[in-house]
Protein backbone atom coordinates (compact mmCIF):
# COMPACT_ATOMS: atom_id res chain seq x y z
CA UNK A 1 0.00 0.00 0.00
CA UNK A 2 1.43 3.35 -1.07
CA UNK A 3 1.59 6.17 1.42
CA UNK A 4 2.25 9.87 1.10
CA UNK A 5 5.89 9.27 2.07
CA UNK A 6 6.35 7.17 -1.12
CA UNK A 7 6.32 10.37 -3.20
CA UNK A 8 8.84 13.20 -3.40
CA UNK A 9 8.15 16.95 -3.39
CA UNK A 10 7.19 16.92 -7.08
CA UNK A 11 4.74 14.07 -6.64
CA UNK A 12 6.96 11.51 -8.38
CA UNK A 13 6.99 8.03 -6.93
CA UNK A 14 10.11 7.19 -4.92
CA UNK A 15 11.45 3.70 -5.57
CA UNK A 16 13.87 1.67 -3.51
CA UNK A 17 17.37 1.50 -5.00
CA UNK A 18 18.75 -1.77 -6.31
CA UNK A 19 21.01 -3.67 -3.94
CA UNK A 20 24.61 -2.73 -4.76
CA UNK A 21 25.50 -6.26 -5.90
CA UNK A 22 22.75 -6.58 -8.53
CA UNK A 23 24.40 -4.51 -11.29
CA UNK A 24 27.63 -6.43 -10.68
CA UNK A 25 25.75 -9.73 -10.85
CA UNK A 26 24.08 -8.76 -14.14
CA UNK A 27 27.42 -7.66 -15.59
CA UNK A 28 29.08 -10.95 -14.59
CA UNK A 29 26.26 -13.08 -16.01
CA UNK A 30 26.56 -11.15 -19.29
CA UNK A 31 30.33 -11.67 -19.25
CA UNK A 32 29.88 -15.42 -18.84
CA UNK A 33 27.36 -15.39 -21.71
CA UNK A 34 29.87 -13.61 -23.95
CA UNK A 35 32.54 -16.17 -23.09
CA UNK A 36 30.20 -19.05 -23.89
CA UNK A 37 29.31 -17.35 -27.18
CA UNK A 38 32.98 -17.04 -28.12
CA UNK A 39 33.53 -20.73 -27.36
CA UNK A 40 30.46 -21.59 -29.41
CA UNK A 41 31.80 -19.72 -32.45
CA UNK A 42 35.03 -21.73 -32.24
CA UNK A 43 33.19 -25.02 -31.67
CA UNK A 44 30.96 -24.45 -34.70
CA UNK A 45 33.92 -23.47 -36.90
CA UNK A 46 35.78 -26.62 -35.92
CA UNK A 47 32.63 -28.75 -36.07
CA UNK A 48 33.06 -29.94 -32.48
CA UNK A 49 30.30 -32.05 -30.99
CA UNK A 50 30.30 -29.88 -27.86
CA UNK A 51 28.61 -27.07 -29.83
CA UNK A 52 25.12 -28.34 -28.90
CA UNK A 53 26.04 -28.30 -25.20
CA UNK A 54 27.39 -24.77 -25.53
CA UNK A 55 24.16 -23.67 -27.25
CA UNK A 56 22.17 -24.99 -24.30
CA UNK A 57 24.53 -23.29 -21.84
CA UNK A 58 24.14 -20.00 -23.71
CA UNK A 59 20.35 -20.30 -23.62
CA UNK A 60 20.46 -20.95 -19.87
CA UNK A 61 22.80 -18.01 -19.34
CA UNK A 62 20.43 -15.72 -21.23
CA UNK A 63 17.47 -17.03 -19.23
CA UNK A 64 19.30 -16.35 -15.96
CA UNK A 65 20.18 -12.83 -17.11
CA UNK A 66 16.57 -12.14 -18.09
CA UNK A 67 15.31 -13.47 -14.76
CA UNK A 68 17.69 -11.25 -12.80
CA UNK A 69 16.93 -8.17 -14.87
CA UNK A 70 13.17 -8.74 -14.73
CA UNK A 71 13.26 -9.38 -11.00
CA UNK A 72 15.24 -6.31 -10.04
CA UNK A 73 14.30 -3.72 -12.65
CA UNK A 74 10.54 -4.11 -13.17
CA UNK A 75 9.23 -2.26 -10.16
C-alpha positions in Angstrom: 0.0 0.0 0.0 1.4 3.3 -1.1 1.6 6.2 1.4 2.3 9.9 1.1 5.9 9.3 2.1 6.4 7.2 -1.1 6.3 10.4 -3.2 8.8 13.2 -3.4 8.2 16.9 -3.4 7.2 16.9 -7.1 4.7 14.1 -6.6 7.0 11.5 -8.4 7.0 8.0 -6.9 10.1 7.2 -4.9 11.5 3.7 -5.6 13.9 1.7 -3.5 17.4 1.5 -5.0 18.8 -1.8 -6.3 21.0 -3.7 -3.9 24.6 -2.7 -4.8 25.5 -6.3 -5.9 22.7 -6.6 -8.5 24.4 -4.5 -11.3 27.6 -6.4 -10.7 25.8 -9.7 -10.9 24.1 -8.8 -14.1 27.4 -7.7 -15.6 29.1 -11.0 -14.6 26.3 -13.1 -16.0 26.6 -11.1 -19.3 30.3 -11.7 -19.3 29.9 -15.4 -18.8 27.4 -15.4 -21.7 29.9 -13.6 -23.9 32.5 -16.2 -23.1 30.2 -19.0 -23.9 29.3 -17.3 -27.2 33.0 -17.0 -28.1 33.5 -20.7 -27.4 30.5 -21.6 -29.4 31.8 -19.7 -32.5 35.0 -21.7 -32.2 33.2 -25.0 -31.7 31.0 -24.5 -34.7 33.9 -23.5 -36.9 35.8 -26.6 -35.9 32.6 -28.8 -36.1 33.1 -29.9 -32.5 30.3 -32.1 -31.0 30.3 -29.9 -27.9 28.6 -27.1 -29.8 25.1 -28.3 -28.9 26.0 -28.3 -25.2 27.4 -24.8 -25.5 24.2 -23.7 -27.3 22.2 -25.0 -24.3 24.5 -23.3 -21.8 24.1 -20.0 -23.7 20.3 -20.3 -23.6 20.5 -21.0 -19.9 22.8 -18.0 -19.3 20.4 -15.7 -21.2 17.5 -17.0 -19.2 19.3 -16.3 -16.0 20.2 -12.8 -17.1 16.6 -12.1 -18.1 15.3 -13.5 -14.8 17.7 -11.3 -12.8 16.9 -8.2 -14.9 13.2 -8.7 -14.7 13.3 -9.4 -11.0 15.2 -6.3 -10.0 14.3 -3.7 -12.6 10.5 -4.1 -13.2 9.2 -2.3 -10.2 
